[in-house]
């Protein structure tokens, strides 16, 4: 049986990989959904965009379910705290996700322009709200949430829904939305064969890259310098003292300065995205966009490690990977399952994208209208 401390770290990495997988795959098709009415000026344009993600959107959404399941199994107290404090936000997230299958699956059932437009709105709303809510939640986690645990291990929170919307959390939310728009526009460029749409996507890609750099820098500097953060005296020891003070989120970067390379990549990669877009190297642009998402998610992980949910009213009760993780036996069994099934899932996902990859155009949609959404 593997060492417990090692398992705690391994499972924090696995959950980080699952979150990254969700942000890349489901974030991509949510970005397409947001762009529907931004660049899709008519029904055929929107049909072209929808059919680039139609074979994959439901499979991509499984990443969110898998992440939730992994958190429930590996960090049960984290799961309980998240879903109780963010109850209304989570409810809105689930309700918005219900709109997506309505939009995708029922759009082509009725040949009516108004109905098709309603379905497109369902896809857009169901694509815009989840990353917005996730960004708001992340912003609150970085600031710490007002909860405490009594001697009977009951969890109490003192927050209200309207208090979730702070200036900092809104900035984080905007950053995430721009990130998925950047990824979606780079993906659409390699899937769409239409001059007008590709011209608009080129503009969106360059603009989102510039805005992403700007908002990432603002978010990163604000996190490190302008909000109170958390640090632990020795994060390899379970019962170390937790310190809550200004600039505390800098501690991991101070202890390991080479980690600054990760946020630096989050700035360099969008610049490379713009550069390769100018030279029409769309596959490389898409790869740079994916790497940007990985570096941004990794930056958040580095900032917060080993914290999962910091407490703003009783910092010493903050949930970390050391005091919130399941038993050694549970983690061992789950790890064996992950070792077997995660490669299968990754290979299958790659295979699906490869097999269903082809460029879409107005002519192709109109020629085989009944076979497309």
Helices and strands as residue ranges (DSSP letters): H 4-39, H 43-53, H 57-74, H 76-85, H 87-106, H 113-143, E 147-149, E 155-157, G 161-164, H 167-191, H 195-221, I 222-226, E 228-232, E 242-246, G 248-250, H 251-255, G 257-259, H 260-278, H 282-304, E 307-309, G 315-317, E 319-320, H 328-355, H 362-367, G 369-371
